[in-house]
Amino acid sequence: MSHTLICRAECSVPTPISLWSVLTTAGPFLASVHFLIPHQMAFVILLLVLLAALISEDPKVRDLTCNRAEHILKTQSSRYNLMAMLSLLLIVLIPFNAPVLAVWGRNIWADYRNPFPGDWDALRVLPLLALVWLCVSGRSIKPRPL
C-alpha cells in the first residue's frame, strides 16, 4: 500500500504556482533586500539555499516500478544538473561580491548607519531568486519547441 503511494507521489504533476505563495516567499525577501541587506548578501543567501537543496537532492529515483519512472528519472537528473550548474556559476561569482560584503560587515561592526546607499536594489536579485526558487520548488524549465 505504501509502495503505491510513493510511486503516485513521484508521478504526480507539480501544483501550479499561486500568487499567495509568491507573495509570502519572495515578498519578504525582496523587502529585506530593499531595506536591510545589500543585494550581495542576498546573493550569498540564495547560494546557500541552492547548495542545501543540491545536497539534499537525490539524482536517481529509488522506486522504478512507476509507469513514468524513466521520464521521472530524466526530469530529476536534468533538474539536478541545472542546480549543480547554477551553484557552480554562483560559486565562481562569489569573489565579485566578497569585498562589498567585507566592507558592509566592517561598517556594521563599526556602527555606521548607512554603509552603501546604492547597493539596496532588489531588482538585481529578482532573476536569481526566480531561478533558485524554480530549482528548489521541484519544477524544471521547459524547453521551447523549435
C-alpha positions in Angstrom: 0.0 0.0 0.0 2.7 2.5 0.9 4.7 1.4 -2.2 1.9 2.6 -4.5 1.6 5.9 -2.5 5.3 6.6 -3.0 5.0 5.8 -6.7 1.9 8.0 -7.0 3.7 10.9 -5.3 6.6 10.7 -7.6 4.5 10.5 -10.7 2.3 13.5 -9.7 2.5 16.7 -11.6 3.6 19.8 -9.6 0.8 22.1 -8.5 0.5 25.4 -10.2 2.2 28.4 -8.6 -0.3 30.6 -6.8 0.1 34.4 -6.3 -0.1 33.9 -2.5 2.9 31.6 -2.4 4.9 34.1 -4.5 4.0 36.9 -2.2 4.7 35.0 1.0 8.1 33.8 -0.1 9.6 36.3 -2.4 7.9 39.4 -0.9 9.7 39.5 2.5 13.0 38.5 0.9 12.8 41.4 -1.6 11.6 43.8 1.1 14.6 42.8 3.3 16.9 43.4 0.3 15.4 46.8 -0.3 15.5 47.9 3.3 18.0 45.8 5.4 20.7 43.9 3.4 22.6 44.7 0.3 22.0 42.5 -2.8 25.4 40.9 -2.4 24.2 39.4 0.9 21.0 38.2 -0.8 23.3 36.6 -3.4 25.1 34.6 -0.7 21.8 33.6 1.0 20.4 32.3 -2.3 23.7 30.4 -3.0 23.4 28.7 0.5 19.8 27.8 -0.2 20.7 26.3 -3.6 23.6 24.4 -2.1 21.4 23.0 0.6 18.8 21.9 -1.9 21.6 20.4 -4.1 23.0 18.4 -1.3 19.6 17.0 -0.3 18.6 16.3 -3.9 18.9 12.6 -4.9 19.7 12.5 -8.7 18.3 9.0 -9.0 14.8 7.7 -8.4 14.8 4.8 -6.0 11.4 3.5 -7.0 11.4 2.4 -10.6 8.1 0.5 -10.7 6.1 3.5 -11.7 4.8 3.8 -15.3 6.6 7.0 -15.9 9.7 6.1 -14.0 12.1 6.7 -17.0 10.6 10.1 -17.6 10.8 11.0 -13.9 14.5 9.8 -13.8 15.3 12.0 -16.8 13.5 15.0 -15.3 15.1 14.7 -11.9 18.5 14.2 -13.5 18.2 17.3 -15.6 17.0 19.3 -12.7 19.9 18.1 -10.6 22.3 19.1 -13.4 20.6 22.5 -13.6 21.0 23.0 -9.9 24.7 21.9 -10.0 25.5 24.2 -12.9 23.8 27.2 -11.3 25.5 26.6 -8.0 28.9 26.4 -9.7 28.2 29.6 -11.5 27.3 31.3 -8.3 30.4 30.0 -6.6 32.5 31.4 -9.4 30.8 34.8 -8.9 31.5 34.9 -5.1 34.8 36.8 -5.4 33.0 39.7 -7.0 30.6 40.0 -4.0 33.1 39.3 -1.2 34.8 42.7 -1.0 31.5 44.5 -0.7 30.3 42.1 1.9 33.5 42.5 3.9 33.2 46.3 3.9 29.4 46.1 4.7 30.2 43.8 7.7 33.0 46.1 8.9 30.7 49.1 8.7 28.0 47.3 10.7 30.7 46.2 13.2 31.9 49.9 13.5 28.3 51.0 14.0 28.0 53.1 10.8 24.3 53.6 9.9 24.3 53.6 6.1 27.4 51.9 4.6 26.3 51.6 0.9 23.5 53.8 -0.1 23.5 52.4 -3.7 23.5 48.7 -3.0 19.9 48.2 -2.0 18.5 47.3 -5.4 16.0 44.4 -5.1 15.7 44.1 -8.9 19.2 42.8 -9.1 18.2 39.8 -7.0 14.9 39.0 -8.8 16.2 36.8 -11.7 18.4 34.9 -9.3 15.6 34.5 -6.8 13.3 33.2 -9.6 15.9 30.6 -10.8 16.7 29.4 -7.2 13.0 29.2 -6.4 12.4 27.2 -9.6 15.2 24.8 -8.8 14.2 24.3 -5.1 10.5 24.0 -5.7 10.9 20.9 -7.8 9.9 22.4 -11.1 12.1 22.3 -14.2 12.5 24.7 -17.1 10.5 23.5 -20.1 12.4 23.7 -23.4 10.7 25.7 -26.1 9.8 23.7 -29.2 11.7 24.6 -32.3 
